[in-house]
């Protein structure tokens, strides 16, 4: 089931995300988040009238989440968003990410969103494949812009332009 996230989801969202902070180079953050920090991030997305979605199983456990946030603060960027998806590690590769992005893209089509961008730490073939499955194309590659776990990391940007209706 896909639904809108609530502040009550902050502990589960934090648990999913902290795995990526502590165990991977997918996130360039290095300090695990608190429940309060995750709740504040969720509130910022809600305040921007953008979607933050969660996937949950029949028992109510969160399997992952996806959201859109303002891409840049300046007014001319108001029709562009940055999107991201994170899955509980045990649920990667079983369609949860695709289901979340399908719902996220549908929600963005109902808003005044013109462009979506995604920043991907490279290499990350699974994330690249997911984003390209939804029509995103690579538009930039930055070499060695992050440093985590003793190594330099590249990032790429993927972009999707929503068709005018």
C-alpha positions in Angstrom: 0.0 0.0 0.0 1.2 3.5 -0.9 0.0 6.4 1.2 1.0 9.9 2.3 3.6 10.0 5.1 2.7 11.5 8.5 4.8 12.8 11.3 4.1 9.6 13.1 6.2 7.8 10.4 9.3 9.8 11.4 10.9 7.0 13.5 10.5 4.4 10.7 11.7 6.9 8.0 14.7 7.7 10.1 15.5 4.0 10.6 15.4 3.4 6.8 17.5 6.5 6.0 20.0 6.0 8.7 21.0 2.7 7.2 22.1 4.6 4.1 24.0 7.2 6.1 25.8 4.7 8.3 26.4 1.8 5.9 26.6 3.2 2.3 27.8 6.0 0.2 24.3 6.5 -1.3 23.8 9.4 1.1 26.5 11.9 1.6 25.4 12.6 5.1 27.6 11.2 7.8 25.7 11.6 11.0 22.6 9.6 11.7 19.4 11.6 12.0 17.1 11.8 15.1 13.4 11.3 14.9 13.0 15.1 15.4 15.2 15.9 12.5 13.4 13.5 10.2 10.0 14.9 11.3 11.3 18.4 10.6 12.3 17.4 7.1 8.9 15.8 6.5 7.3 19.0 7.6 9.3 21.1 5.2 8.1 18.9 2.3 4.5 19.2 3.5 4.9 23.0 3.9 6.0 23.2 0.2 2.8 21.3 -0.8 4.8 18.4 -2.2 4.3 14.7 -1.8 6.1 12.4 0.7 4.9 8.9 0.2 5.5 5.7 2.0 5.0 2.0 1.1 3.8 -0.2 3.8 3.0 -3.9 4.1 -0.2 -5.5 5.4 1.0 -5.3 9.0 1.8 -1.6 8.7 5.6 -1.8 8.5 7.2 0.7 6.3 9.1 -0.8 3.3 10.4 2.5 1.9 9.6 6.1 1.0 9.8 8.6 -1.9 9.4 12.3 -1.9 9.8 15.5 -3.8 11.3 18.6 -2.3 12.0 22.1 -3.7 15.1 21.9 -5.9 16.4 25.4 -5.2 15.1 28.2 -3.0 15.0 31.0 -5.6 11.6 31.9 -7.1 12.4 31.0 -10.7 13.0 27.4 -9.6 9.5 27.0 -8.1 8.4 24.6 -10.9 11.3 22.2 -10.3 11.7 19.6 -7.7 14.3 17.1 -6.5 13.0 13.5 -6.0 14.4 10.7 -4.1 13.5 7.2 -3.0 14.9 5.1 -0.1 14.0 1.5 0.7 14.4 -0.7 3.7 17.4 -2.8 2.6 15.5 -6.1 2.7 12.9 -4.7 0.3 15.2 -3.5 -2.4 14.7 -5.1 -5.8 11.2 -6.3 -5.3 9.2 -3.5 -7.0 8.7 -1.2 -4.0 10.8 1.5 -5.5 8.9 1.4 -8.8 5.6 1.5 -7.0 6.7 4.5 -5.0 7.9 6.3 -8.0 4.8 5.5 -10.0 2.7 7.1 -7.2 5.2 10.0 -6.8 5.2 10.9 -10.5 1.4 10.7 -10.6 1.2 13.1 -7.6 3.6 15.5 -9.2 1.6 15.6 -12.4 -1.3 17.1 -10.4 0.9 20.0 -9.3 2.6 22.8 -11.1 5.8 20.8 -11.5 7.7 21.2 -14.8 11.0 19.4 -14.0 12.2 16.7 -11.6 15.8 16.1 -10.9 17.5 13.3 -9.0 21.0 13.2 -7.7 22.6 9.8 -7.6 25.9 8.8 -6.0 27.9 6.8 -8.6 28.3 4.0 -9.3 24.8 2.9 -8.5 23.3 0.8 -11.3 20.1 -0.1 -9.5 19.2 3.5 -8.8 20.2 4.6 -12.3 18.0 1.8 -13.7 15.0 2.9 -11.6 15.3 6.5 -12.6 15.7 5.7 -16.3 12.7 3.3 -16.1 10.6 6.5 -15.3 12.0 8.4 -18.3 14.7 10.3 -16.5 17.9 10.9 -18.5 21.4 11.7 -17.3 22.2 15.4 -17.7 25.3 15.9 -15.6 28.2 14.0 -14.0 30.4 15.5 -11.3 33.7 13.7 -10.5 34.9 13.4 -6.9 32.6 15.9 -5.3 32.0 13.8 -2.2 34.3 12.1 0.3 33.0 9.4 2.5 34.4 6.2 4.0 37.9 7.1 2.8 37.1 7.5 -0.9 36.2 10.2 -3.4 32.7 9.8 -4.9 31.1 11.0 -8.1 27.5 12.1 -8.5 25.2 12.2 -11.5 22.0 14.2 -12.1 19.1 12.7 -13.9 16.2 14.9 -15.1 12.6 14.4 -16.3 10.5 17.2 -18.0 6.8 16.7 -17.5 4.9 17.0 -20.8 2.7 20.1 -21.2 -0.9 19.3 -21.2 
